[in-house]
Amino acid sequence: MTGSIRIGRLLGITVQVHATWFLAVWAIAWSLAAGVFPQRIPGLPATTYWTMGFAGALLLFGSVLVHELGHALAARRFRIPTRSITLFLFGGVAQIAREPERPSHELWVALAGPATSLLLAGIFRLLTPGGEVVPATALMGYLSSVNLLLAAFNLLPAFPLDGGRALRAVLWHFLGLERATRVTTGLGHATAAAFLVLGVLADLSG
C-alpha cells in the first residue's frame, strides 16, 4: 500500500502503517476522550481522559493487528505466505501471496480473523475489574465491546468482508469460484448501498 511506513516484523510478517493511520488514531482518541469516557466516568481530569483515549485507540489497532494475524497464521497453515499487514484509516489488511486453492482453505482463513476478535473480546471481558467503575474498567469494557463489534461486522455475508469470503467458500464448493465471486460481490454492493441509505435516513431523522 503506497504511503506506508514499515514499523517492524511480527512472526516473520512485515507490519506497516499507512499515513492515514495517524489520522485514525487521533480521531478515535478524541472521540473517546471527549465523549465516551467522560460519559462513562464523569469528573476525571482531562489528561486522564486523553490518556485513556490514546490507550484505547492504540489498543484498538492492536486488536485489528491481532485480527489480521489470525488470517495470516491460518493462511500459513495452508502454505500461503503473508507478505505484510498494513494498518490504515479503516482498519487493517493482510496481503497474502496468493489466493487459497480450495474452498475449505478460504473458509478457514476467512473465519480465523473474526474468531480471533471474539477471543480478544472474551479476554478483555475477563480482564475487566468488577465493582466500582474506574479507568481500567472503562478501557477494558470498551475493548471488549469493540472487538465484539469488529467480529460481528466482519461476519456480514458481503464480499470482501470475512463473512463474504466465508460465504464465497461455501458457494465455491457448489457453484465454482467465478459464480460464487459474482454472487458475494453482488451482496457486497447491496450491503454497501443499504448502509448508505441507513446513513442518509439517520442524518435526516437527526
C-alpha positions in Angstrom: 0.0 0.0 0.0 1.6 3.3 -1.2 2.4 5.7 1.6 3.0 3.1 4.2 5.7 3.1 6.9 7.4 -0.2 7.9 7.4 -0.5 11.7 8.8 -4.0 12.1 8.2 -7.7 11.7 6.0 -9.9 13.8 6.0 -13.7 13.4 8.0 -13.3 10.3 5.4 -10.9 8.7 6.2 -7.2 7.9 3.9 -4.8 9.8 3.4 -1.3 8.5 1.2 1.7 9.0 -0.3 3.8 6.3 -0.2 7.6 6.6 -4.0 7.7 7.2 -3.4 5.5 10.4 -2.2 8.6 12.3 -5.4 10.5 11.5 -7.5 7.5 12.6 -5.6 7.2 15.9 -6.2 10.9 16.6 -9.8 10.8 15.6 -10.6 7.7 17.8 -8.6 9.1 20.7 -10.5 12.4 20.5 -13.9 10.6 20.3 -13.0 8.5 23.4 -11.5 11.4 25.4 -14.2 13.9 24.6 -17.3 11.8 24.6 -17.2 8.1 25.5 -15.1 8.0 28.7 -16.4 11.3 30.2 -19.9 9.9 30.0 -18.8 6.6 31.4 -16.7 8.1 34.3 -17.5 11.8 34.8 -15.4 14.1 36.9 -11.9 12.9 35.9 -9.1 15.3 34.8 -8.8 16.0 31.0 -5.3 14.5 31.0 -6.8 11.2 32.3 -9.4 11.1 29.5 -6.8 11.8 26.8 -4.5 9.1 28.2 -7.4 6.7 28.2 -8.3 7.9 24.7 -4.9 7.3 23.2 -4.6 4.0 25.0 -8.0 2.9 23.7 -7.1 3.9 20.1 -3.7 2.2 20.1 -5.1 -1.0 21.7 -8.0 -1.0 19.2 -5.5 -1.0 16.4 -3.5 -3.6 18.3 -6.7 -5.7 18.2 -7.0 -5.1 14.5 -3.4 -6.3 14.1 -4.2 -9.5 16.0 -7.3 -10.0 13.9 -5.1 -9.8 10.7 -2.5 -12.1 12.3 -5.3 -14.6 12.7 -5.9 -14.6 9.0 -2.1 -14.7 8.3 -1.5 -17.7 10.6 -4.5 -19.6 9.1 -3.1 -18.9 5.6 0.3 -20.1 6.7 -1.3 -23.4 7.8 -2.1 -23.9 4.1 1.3 -22.9 3.0 0.1 -19.4 1.9 2.7 -16.8 2.9 1.6 -13.3 4.0 3.7 -10.5 2.6 2.6 -7.8 5.0 0.0 -6.4 7.3 -0.9 -2.8 6.9 -2.9 -0.7 9.4 -4.8 2.2 7.9 -7.7 4.6 8.3 -10.4 1.9 8.0 -8.7 -0.9 10.0 -6.1 -3.4 8.6 -5.4 -5.6 5.7 -3.2 -8.7 5.4 -1.6 -9.1 1.9 -1.3 -12.8 1.2 1.0 -14.0 -1.6 -1.8 -15.9 -3.4 -5.5 -16.9 -3.1 -6.4 -20.2 -1.4 -6.6 -23.1 -3.8 -9.5 -24.9 -2.1 -12.9 -23.7 -0.7 -12.1 -25.2 2.7 -8.8 -23.3 2.8 -10.6 -20.0 2.1 -13.2 -20.8 4.7 -10.7 -21.3 7.5 -8.6 -18.3 6.5 -11.7 -16.1 6.4 -13.1 -17.2 9.7 -9.8 -17.0 11.6 -10.0 -13.2 11.8 -13.5 -12.9 13.4 -12.6 -15.9 15.7 -9.6 -14.1 16.9 -11.6 -10.9 17.6 -14.2 -12.9 19.5 -11.3 -14.4 21.6 -10.0 -11.0 22.3 -13.5 -9.8 23.3 -13.6 -12.6 25.9 -10.1 -11.9 27.2 -10.8 -8.2 27.7 -14.1 -9.0 29.4 -12.3 -11.4 31.8 -9.7 -8.6 32.5 -12.4 -6.1 33.3 -12.3 -5.4 37.1 -15.5 -5.8 38.9 -17.1 -3.3 41.4 -16.6 0.5 41.0 -16.1 1.8 37.5 -12.5 3.0 37.2 -10.4 3.9 34.2 -9.2 0.3 33.7 -12.8 -0.9 33.9 -14.0 1.5 31.2 -11.0 0.8 29.0 -11.3 -3.0 29.1 -15.0 -2.8 28.7 -14.6 -0.6 25.6 -12.0 -3.0 24.1 -14.3 -6.0 24.8 -17.2 -4.3 23.1 -15.3 -3.0 20.1 -13.7 -6.5 19.4 -17.2 -8.0 19.5 -18.4 -5.4 17.0 -15.4 -6.0 14.9 -16.1 -9.7 14.7 -19.8 -9.1 14.0 -19.2 -6.5 11.3 -16.7 -8.7 9.5 -19.1 -11.7 9.6 -21.6 -9.8 7.4 -22.0 -12.0 4.3 -20.7 -9.4 1.9 -17.5 -9.7 -0.1 -14.8 -8.7 0.6 -15.6 -8.8 4.3 -14.6 -12.0 6.1 -18.3 -13.2 6.1 -18.5 -12.7 2.4 -15.3 -14.7 1.9 -16.6 -17.5 4.1 -19.9 -17.5 2.1 -17.9 -17.5 -1.2 -16.0 -20.5 0.1 -19.3 -22.4 0.7 -20.7 -21.3 -2.7 -17.4 -22.1 -4.4 -17.9 -25.7 -3.4 -21.3 -25.9 -5.2 -21.1 -23.2 -7.9 -17.5 -22.8 -8.8 -15.2 -19.9 -7.9 -16.3 -17.5 -10.6 -20.1 -17.7 -9.9 -19.5 -17.7 -6.2 -17.5 -14.5 -6.5 -20.2 -12.8 -8.6 -22.9 -13.7 -6.0 -20.9 -12.5 -3.0 -19.7 -9.4 -4.8 -23.3 -8.5 -5.5 -24.2 -9.0 -1.9 -21.3 -6.7 -1.0 -22.6 -3.9 -3.3 -26.1 -4.4 -1.8 -24.8 -4.2 1.7 -22.8 -1.0 1.0 -25.9 0.6 -0.6 -28.0 -0.4 2.5 -25.5 1.2 4.8 -25.5 4.3 2.7 -29.3 4.5 2.7 -29.4 3.9 6.5 -26.8 6.7 7.0 -28.9 9.2 5.0 -32.1 8.3 6.8 -30.3 8.6 10.2 -29.0 12.0 9.2 -32.4 13.2 8.0 -34.1 11.9 11.2 -31.4 13.6 13.3 
